[in-house]
Amino acid sequence: MQFSKQNNSIRFTDVGVENLPQVAAKILELQCCPVNVLDAPMGSGKTTLCNAIIASWGSDDAGSSPTFSIIEEHQGPQGILYHVDAYRIEDEEEAYGLGFEEYVDESSTVWIEWAGNVQSFLPYKVGRVVINTQENQHRTIEFFPEVLATEIDWNHE
């Protein structure tokens, strides 16, 4: 694995599963927004990376995929981290019914998969992770600590 700093991001290349603890620790070190999105196509490793972030956060409970529960809460030494999988949220009304706006309005850290499904609830600025697959089953992961939520193109989800 290699990493480099870009203008407004850090880029990790040739990332294997064994490298995720390092990637997660660096992302948490650079994180400045409480709400962060994992932006990648289906099967690219969003949940696996988020679970590494949860472990680096210091949570004793192993993360899983909140596809069916939608929102999981993880306690760590720095407070609460919410892991959200918005894949099954079909519209704003459903998100509102889940109380989604309360999670992104709290001062807790939130990591959201499929954030395009709840984009109207996102704050003005978010952290953004972009994951791209490579031919050798490795990934390129880029972390932008602060981007305008309105400038994210959600088309690939």
N, C-alpha and C positions, 0 to 999 in steps of 0.2 A: 504494500500500500504506500502511496505517496500523497502528500497534500501540499497545496500551495495557496497563498493568499492572492485574491483578485482584488479589484477595486473595492467592492462592497460585499465580498463574500469570501468564504473559504471552500476550496474544492478538494475533495478526496477522490483519488483515482485508484483503480484496481483493488477495490474494497471487497474482501471476502468476509464471510460470517465471523471468522476469528478476529477480524479487525474492528468489529462493531463496538466493543467496549471503549476503544480509543476514540473512535469517531463520536460516540455519544458523549464522552467526557469533554471533548473539545467543543462540541455544540453547546453543552450546558455552560461551559466556561464563557462562551461568547454571547450566549442568549441575553437579550436586553428587553424583549417584549414578553409580557405574560402569556399572550395567545400566539401559538405557533401552528403552522400548517405543514402537513406532509403531502407533497404534491408529486404524484407519480401514477402511472397506469396500474391496473389490476395485476397482482402477482409480482410486483417489483421489489417488495420488501418493506413496505411502510410499517406494518405491524411489527416485524422483526426488529427494525431500527427503533421503533417506539419502545419496545420492550427493553432494549439495551439502554435507552434514555431513562426509563423507569428504574432500572437497576443502578445506573450511575447516579440517579437522583437520591438513592439510598433507601429505596423502599424494600422492605423485607418480603413483600408478596411479589411473586413473579407475575409479570404482565401476561395478558392473553389477548385474544382478539375480541373486542367488545361489539362485534357485528350484531349480535342479538340483544345484548344488554344496552347497546349504544354508548353508554357512558360508564366508565369505571373510575373509581376514586382510589388513589394510592397515597399513603401517608409516608413521609420521609422526614429527615432531620430539618429540611427547609420548609416544611409545611405540606400542603396537599397539592398533588399533581393529578389533573383529570386527563384521561385518555378517552377521546371521543372517536367513534367510527360512524360518520354520518352517511354511510353508503345507503342505508335503508330509509333515510329520511326523504320523503317524496316532495314535500312542499313546506313553505314557511309556517303554515298553520300547524302542521305536525311538530315542527321544531319548537314553536311557541308553546304548544301543549306539553312538551317535555320540560319546559322551563329553561330552554337552552340559553336564553338571554341572560339568565342569572349566572351561569357558569362563565361566560365571557365577560361579565361585568364585575365579578369578584376579583380580588387581588391574587388569587391562586394561579398557578401555572396550568395552562391548557394546551394539549397537543391534539390536533384534529386531523383525522384521515378523511378524505372526500369532502374537504371544506367547501368545495364549490356548491354543494347541496345546501349550505347554510351561510352562504357568502353575505347575505344582507344583515346577518347578526355579527359579523366580524368587526372588530374595532378598526379605526383608521389605519393603524400600523400593526403589522404582524411580523413574526419571524417566519421564514419559509425554507423548507428543505425540499430540494428537487432531486429525485432519484432516477437514474437512467441505467438500464441493463446493458451489459457488455456481452460479447460472444462467449467468453470463458466462464460464465456464471458469476462473474464479479460485477460490481456496480460502480458507477460514478455518482458521488453524493456531493451536492453543493448546498451550503447553508448561507442564507442571507439573513443576518440578524435583525434587519429592519427594512421592510418594504411597505409600500402603500397597498392595502388590500384591494383597492379599486383598480390597480394596474396588473393584477394577476390574470393571466389567460387560463381559464379552466377547461379549455376545449378537449384536452387529451384524456380527461377523466371520463 
